[in-house]
Amino acid sequence: MTYLPDAPKGIYFEDIEVGRKMVTRGRTITEADLVNFAALTGDFNPMHTDAEYMKHSPFGQRIAHGMLTLSYAVGQAYQLGFMERTIIAFRSLEMKFSAPVFIGDTLHVELVVREKKEARRMGGGWVTLDVKIINQEGKTVQSGEWVVMLALRENSEG
């Protein structure tokens, strides 16, 4: 891969502030999302793939895979740009799935920097993010924390 010195860069560990809040744009969940995620993962649970079966469930309709929702949230967070070429690792996550996500729901992600811990020997620092995935009605469908490592500015090229 060619190094592009003028390519956009994210936020370095030293520059991210505890308390900083970041909000993604929305993304609407489609039937194609459920079908493709089921095919990709092999998770063909009828709660995600069988409309007739789910008509008679407490939800009344198919629900999105929890991991699909979480996967999209990671992508939405990445699109904010703060991790662009400064992320070293995604260390851990802990999420609670609180409400169903249906086809047609539009989700956005809210991230708040809760804690920072330098890891100089690894060339970066751990950043703990409080995460909420929120639907179009303002309901939190998933919440928890992610821990990522961002690069130290002094270890970067340029």
C-alpha positions in Angstrom: 0.0 0.0 0.0 1.3 3.4 -0.9 1.7 5.9 1.9 -0.2 9.1 1.2 1.2 11.9 3.4 -1.7 14.2 2.7 -4.4 11.6 3.3 -6.8 12.5 6.2 -5.8 11.4 9.7 -7.9 10.8 12.7 -7.4 12.0 16.2 -4.3 11.0 18.1 -4.5 9.7 21.7 -3.0 13.0 23.1 -5.7 15.0 21.3 -8.9 13.1 22.2 -10.6 14.6 25.3 -12.5 12.8 28.1 -16.1 13.9 27.8 -16.0 14.4 24.0 -19.3 13.3 22.4 -19.5 12.2 18.8 -22.7 11.3 16.9 -22.9 9.4 13.6 -25.3 9.9 10.8 -28.3 7.5 10.6 -28.5 4.3 8.7 -31.8 2.5 7.8 -31.9 -1.2 8.2 -33.3 -3.0 5.1 -34.5 -6.5 4.3 -31.4 -6.9 2.1 -29.2 -6.2 5.2 -30.9 -9.1 7.1 -30.7 -11.5 4.1 -27.0 -10.7 3.4 -26.0 -10.8 7.1 -27.7 -14.3 7.4 -25.9 -15.5 4.3 -22.5 -14.1 5.5 -22.7 -15.5 9.0 -24.9 -18.6 8.6 -27.3 -17.3 11.2 -30.7 -18.2 9.6 -32.7 -18.1 12.8 -36.3 -17.6 11.7 -36.7 -14.5 13.9 -34.5 -12.8 11.3 -35.4 -14.7 8.1 -39.0 -15.9 8.3 -41.7 -13.3 8.0 -44.6 -15.7 8.5 -43.1 -17.3 11.6 -42.5 -13.8 13.2 -46.1 -12.6 12.4 -47.1 -14.8 15.4 -44.3 -13.8 17.7 -44.5 -11.1 20.4 -42.6 -8.8 18.0 -45.0 -9.3 15.1 -42.3 -9.0 12.5 -38.7 -10.0 11.7 -36.0 -8.4 13.8 -32.4 -7.6 12.8 -29.6 -9.7 14.1 -28.1 -8.0 17.2 -24.6 -8.5 15.8 -25.7 -6.9 12.5 -26.8 -3.8 14.4 -23.5 -3.8 16.3 -21.5 -4.3 13.2 -23.1 -1.4 11.5 -22.5 0.8 14.6 -18.8 0.0 14.3 -18.8 1.1 10.7 -20.8 4.2 11.5 -18.3 5.2 14.2 -15.4 4.6 11.8 -17.1 7.0 9.3 -16.8 9.8 11.8 -13.1 9.9 10.9 -11.6 10.1 14.4 -10.0 6.6 13.9 -8.8 7.2 10.4 -5.2 6.0 10.3 -4.8 6.5 14.0 -6.6 3.4 15.3 -4.2 0.6 16.3 -6.6 -1.9 17.8 -10.2 -2.5 18.8 -9.5 -4.2 22.2 -12.9 -5.1 23.6 -16.6 -4.4 23.7 -19.4 -5.1 26.1 -22.9 -4.4 24.9 -26.4 -4.9 26.1 -29.2 -5.5 23.6 -32.2 -3.6 25.0 -34.8 -3.3 22.2 -35.5 -5.0 18.9 -34.4 -3.5 15.6 -36.8 -3.9 12.8 -36.6 -3.6 9.0 -37.1 0.1 8.3 -35.6 1.4 11.6 -33.0 4.1 11.2 -30.1 3.9 13.7 -27.4 6.3 14.7 -24.6 5.9 17.3 -23.6 8.2 20.1 -20.1 7.8 21.6 -18.7 9.6 24.6 -15.0 9.3 25.6 -15.2 8.1 29.2 -11.5 7.3 30.0 -8.0 7.4 28.5 -5.0 5.4 29.6 -1.6 5.8 27.9 0.1 2.6 26.7 3.4 4.1 25.6 5.2 0.8 25.1 2.5 -0.1 22.6 2.7 3.2 20.8 -0.7 4.5 21.8 -3.3 4.7 24.4 -6.5 3.0 25.4 -9.7 5.0 25.0 -12.9 3.8 26.6 -16.0 4.9 24.8 -19.6 4.8 26.2 -21.7 3.7 23.3 -25.4 4.0 22.5 -27.1 2.8 19.4 -30.4 4.7 19.1 -33.4 4.3 16.7 -35.5 6.9 15.0 -37.8 7.1 18.0 -34.9 8.0 20.4 -34.9 4.6 22.0 -31.6 3.0 22.9 -31.5 -0.4 21.3 -28.0 -1.3 22.4 -25.6 0.3 24.9 -22.3 -0.5 26.4 -18.6 0.3 26.1 -15.9 -0.1 23.5 -12.2 0.1 24.2 -9.9 1.1 21.3 -6.3 2.0 21.0 -5.3 5.3 19.3 -1.8 6.0 18.2 0.4 8.5 20.0 1.2 11.5 17.9 4.9 11.2 18.5 5.0 7.7 17.0 3.3 8.7 13.8 4.8 9.5 10.5 4.4 13.3 10.0 
